[in-house]
Amino acid sequence: MTTTKSLSRPFGRALCAMVTPFTGTGALDLAGAQVLADRLVSRGCDGLVLSGTTGESPTTTDAEKATLIEAVREAVGDGVPLIAGVGTADTRHTVELARSAEKAGATGLLVSAPYYSRPPQDALEAHFRDIADACDLPVMLYDIPARTGVRIEPATLIRLASHPRIVAVKDCAYDLLGTQKVMSRTDLAYYAGCDEQILPLYAIGAAGYVSTVANVAPEPFRATLDAYDAGDTGKAAGLHRRTIPLTDLMMASDLPGTVTAKALLNALTLPAGPVRPPLRPADAETTARLLTAHETLTTDETQLPAVGSQTRRPHRGRGDRA
């Protein structure tokens, strides 16, 4: 694949961090994955992130990750970006996953900082360059220090932007100033990785988003960007605010987004299945609250709140991302 930094949206605007469906016995449900992927694309997702945290990458095997890419590629066709999550704590293993993803049909890589070992910034930079050099796929760096234990500092991102295949950042750093420093000094495409930040980051020049909540409600997030691009910022703000209650329940509760997304998908009779241990399923009360918030969000979009008529409390969760 030829990569060019001239693309402001290398993977489109609207990306979903897709769950990995399993059967009732916990095996990979490839048919279900194909149905879900096709549904997400048909409802407004430009591309899909496979085997991110939302996709339960810590508990799927390397072979399952490759097989999932192949199955989803077959379902959605060649024109849909598929970004493979390949981040691990081991550079050599990440290189192996990157090459396997490329062979399986991925069109991009999502690479987080190595977790737990907390490498210093020069080691982080070398790690990401090794991954980008290992194959021909464009790379989206994933800055999520709440999960990895280490920040990809703005200065490091600015240096990494010189690599021709490092083209994007999935931003879960909760550092608006740092984000703008990188955006002002590089042509890296920024994607909001926290659903409550989709419109705020888009308004300052982000390329789009990678959303977990889009597993169950892809249309409202796409509609928010469509309204903003059409110049109707008031409508965009109203649409964005409508997503907050469901985002709050799914992403800022005591449960990981994987668990809440699968609870809702199962309740909606869509492919999902169980989560793998150590995760546990949501209880009936939580699922009922999720269903209520989902129904409220997906009702008639003409019932928008007046822009400026409300304020919301700060978002509580910072580590539950795809």
C-alpha positions in Angstrom: 0.0 0.0 0.0 1.3 3.5 -0.8 0.9 5.9 2.0 0.7 9.6 1.7 0.5 12.2 4.4 -1.6 14.4 2.1 -4.7 12.5 3.2 -6.4 14.4 6.0 -8.7 11.5 6.7 -6.7 8.4 5.9 -9.3 6.0 7.4 -12.5 8.1 6.8 -14.3 10.0 9.5 -16.6 7.6 11.3 -14.9 4.5 12.7 -16.3 1.9 15.1 -14.2 -0.1 17.5 -16.1 -3.3 16.9 -16.7 -6.0 19.5 -15.6 -9.5 18.6 -18.7 -11.7 18.6 -18.4 -15.1 20.3 -20.7 -18.1 20.4 -22.4 -19.3 23.5 -19.5 -21.5 24.3 -17.0 -18.6 23.9 -15.7 -19.6 20.4 -15.1 -17.0 17.7 -18.4 -16.3 15.9 -17.2 -15.4 12.4 -20.7 -15.4 10.9 -21.8 -13.1 13.6 -18.8 -10.8 13.0 -19.7 -10.6 9.4 -23.3 -9.7 10.1 -22.3 -7.0 12.6 -19.6 -5.5 10.4 -22.0 -5.3 7.5 -24.6 -3.6 9.7 -22.2 -1.1 11.0 -20.9 -0.1 7.6 -24.4 0.1 6.1 -25.4 2.4 9.0 -22.7 5.0 8.5 -19.3 3.6 9.6 -16.6 4.4 7.2 -14.3 1.8 8.7 -13.9 -0.6 11.5 -11.2 -1.2 14.2 -10.8 -4.9 14.8 -9.2 -6.5 17.9 -8.9 -3.3 19.9 -9.7 -3.4 23.6 -13.4 -3.4 22.8 -12.7 -6.4 20.5 -11.2 -8.2 23.5 -7.7 -8.4 22.1 -6.2 -9.4 25.4 -8.1 -12.7 25.3 -8.1 -13.6 21.6 -5.3 -15.6 20.0 -3.1 -14.4 17.2 -4.8 -16.9 14.9 -8.2 -15.7 15.9 -7.2 -12.1 15.2 -6.1 -13.0 11.7 -9.2 -15.1 11.0 -11.4 -12.2 12.1 -9.8 -9.8 9.7 -10.3 -12.3 6.8 -13.9 -12.9 7.7 -14.8 -9.2 8.1 -12.9 -8.3 4.9 -15.0 -10.9 3.0 -18.2 -9.3 4.4 -17.5 -5.6 3.8 -15.5 -5.8 0.6 -12.2 -4.1 -0.4 -13.3 -0.5 -0.1 -13.8 -0.4 3.7 -10.9 0.5 5.9 -10.1 -2.3 8.5 -7.7 -1.2 11.1 -6.2 -4.0 13.1 -5.3 -3.6 16.8 -1.8 -5.0 17.2 -0.5 -3.3 20.3 1.3 -5.6 22.8 3.9 -5.2 25.5 6.5 -6.8 23.2 7.9 -5.1 20.1 8.7 -8.4 18.4 5.2 -9.7 19.0 3.6 -6.5 17.7 5.7 -6.8 14.6 4.4 -10.3 14.1 0.8 -9.2 14.5 1.3 -6.3 12.1 2.6 -8.6 9.4 -0.1 -11.1 10.0 -2.8 -8.4 9.8 -1.4 -7.1 6.6 -1.5 -10.6 5.1 -5.1 -11.1 6.4 -6.4 -8.0 4.6 -6.1 -5.1 7.1 -5.6 -1.7 5.6 -4.2 0.0 8.7 -2.7 -0.7 12.2 -3.7 0.6 15.6 -0.7 0.5 17.8 -0.7 1.4 21.5 2.2 2.1 23.7 3.6 -1.1 25.3 1.7 -1.5 28.6 3.0 -2.2 32.1 6.7 -1.9 31.4 6.4 1.9 31.0 9.2 2.5 28.5 10.7 6.0 28.3 10.0 8.2 25.4 13.1 7.3 23.3 12.2 3.6 23.7 8.6 4.4 22.7 9.7 6.2 19.6 11.9 3.3 18.6 9.1 0.8 19.2 6.7 2.7 17.0 9.2 3.2 14.2 10.0 -0.6 14.3 6.3 -1.4 13.8 5.9 1.2 11.0 9.0 -0.2 9.3 7.8 -3.8 9.5 5.1 -3.7 6.9 3.5 -1.3 4.3 0.4 -0.4 6.2 -0.4 3.1 7.6 -0.2 3.3 11.4 -2.6 5.0 13.8 -0.9 5.5 17.1 -3.1 5.0 20.2 -2.4 7.4 23.1 -4.3 6.0 26.1 -2.1 6.3 29.2 -4.9 5.3 31.6 -4.6 1.8 30.2 -0.9 1.5 29.2 0.6 3.4 32.1 2.7 5.6 29.8 1.8 8.7 27.7 3.0 9.2 24.2 4.2 12.8 24.8 3.4 15.5 22.3 7.1 15.9 21.5 7.4 12.2 20.7 4.3 12.4 18.5 5.8 15.4 16.7 9.0 13.4 16.0 7.1 10.3 14.9 5.1 12.4 12.4 8.1 12.4 10.2 7.7 8.7 9.4 5.8 8.3 6.1 3.6 5.5 7.4 2.7 7.0 10.8 -0.4 8.9 9.7 -2.9 9.2 12.6 -3.5 9.3 16.3 -6.3 7.8 18.3 -6.5 10.3 21.2 -7.6 9.2 24.6 -5.0 11.3 26.5 -7.4 13.9 27.9 -4.9 16.6 27.1 -6.5 19.2 24.8 -3.5 21.5 24.9 -1.1 18.7 24.1 -3.4 17.5 21.3 -3.5 21.0 19.7 0.3 21.3 20.0 0.7 18.2 17.8 -2.1 19.1 15.4 -0.6 22.6 14.9 2.9 21.2 14.2 2.2 18.0 12.2 -0.2 16.6 9.6 -1.1 13.7 11.8 -4.9 12.9 11.5 -6.4 13.0 14.9 -9.3 10.6 15.8 -11.3 11.1 19.0 -11.1 7.8 21.0 -13.4 9.0 23.7 -17.0 9.3 22.6 -17.8 12.4 24.7 -15.0 14.2 22.9 -16.1 13.4 19.3 -17.5 16.8 18.5 -15.1 18.9 20.6 -12.1 17.5 18.9 -13.8 17.6 15.4 -14.4 21.3 15.9 -10.7 22.0 16.3 -9.7 20.0 13.2 -9.8 16.3 14.1 -10.3 13.8 11.2 -13.1 11.9 13.0 -13.5 9.3 15.7 -13.1 5.7 16.8 -16.2 4.9 18.8 -17.2 2.1 21.1 -20.8 3.3 21.5 -21.2 3.2 17.7 -21.5 -0.6 18.0 -25.1 0.0 19.2 -25.8 3.5 17.8 -23.7 4.3 14.7 -26.1 6.8 13.2 -26.2 9.6 15.8 -22.4 10.0 15.8 -22.2 10.1 12.0 -25.1 12.6 12.0 -23.3 14.8 14.4 -20.3 15.2 12.0 -22.6 15.5 9.0 -24.4 18.4 10.6 -21.1 20.1 11.6 -19.8 19.7 8.0 -23.0 21.2 6.7 -22.4 24.3 8.8 -25.2 23.6 11.2 -23.2 23.8 14.4 -26.3 24.2 16.6 -27.7 21.0 15.3 -24.4 19.2 15.7 -24.2 20.4 19.3 -27.7 19.1 20.0 -27.0 15.8 18.4 -23.8 15.4 20.3 -25.5 16.2 23.6 -28.1 13.5 22.9 -25.4 10.9 22.8 -24.0 11.8 26.3 -26.4 9.8 28.5 -25.7 6.5 26.7 -22.0 7.3 26.5 -22.0 8.0 30.2 -23.7 4.6 31.0 -21.5 2.7 28.6 -18.1 4.3 29.1 -18.1 5.9 32.5 -19.7 3.2 34.7 -17.8 0.6 36.6 -17.9 -1.7 33.7 -15.7 -1.8 30.6 -17.2 -0.6 27.3 -16.8 -4.1 26.0 -19.2 -5.4 28.6 -21.8 -2.7 28.1 -21.6 -2.9 24.3 -22.1 -6.6 24.3 -24.9 -6.4 26.9 -26.8 -4.0 24.6 -26.1 -5.9 21.4 -27.3 -9.1 23.0 -30.5 -7.4 24.3 -31.1 -6.0 20.8 -30.6 -9.6 19.4 -27.5 -8.5 17.4 -24.3 -10.6 17.2 -22.2 -10.3 20.3 -22.3 -13.3 22.6 -20.5 -13.5 25.9 -17.3 -11.7 27.1 -14.3 -13.8 27.8 -12.9 -14.0 31.4 -11.7 -12.2 33.3 -14.6 -9.9 32.1 -18.0 -10.7 33.3 -21.4 -9.9 31.7 -23.5 -7.0 32.8 -26.4 -7.8 35.1 -30.1 -7.4 34.2 -30.5 -4.0 36.0 -27.6 -2.5 34.1 -28.8 -3.9 30.8 -32.2 -2.4 31.4 -30.7 1.0 32.0 -28.7 0.7 28.9 -31.7 -0.2 26.8 -33.6 2.8 28.1 -30.8 5.2 27.2 -30.4 3.5 23.8 -34.1 3.9 23.0 -34.0 7.6 24.0 -31.0 8.2 21.8 -32.4 6.5 18.8 -35.8 8.0 18.8 -36.8 11.0 16.6 -33.8 13.2 16.2 -36.1 16.3 15.9 -36.4 16.2 19.7 -33.1 18.0 20.2 -32.2 20.0 23.3 -31.7 23.7 22.8 -28.0 24.5 22.4 -26.8 26.3 25.5 -29.7 25.2 27.6 -27.8 22.7 29.7 -24.4 21.9 31.2 -23.2 18.5 32.1 -20.9 17.2 34.8 -17.4 16.2 33.9 -17.0 12.7 32.5 -15.9 10.2 35.1 -14.2 7.5 33.2 -10.9 7.9 31.4 -9.6 4.3 30.9 -12.5 2.4 29.3 -11.8 2.7 25.6 -11.4 0.6 22.6 
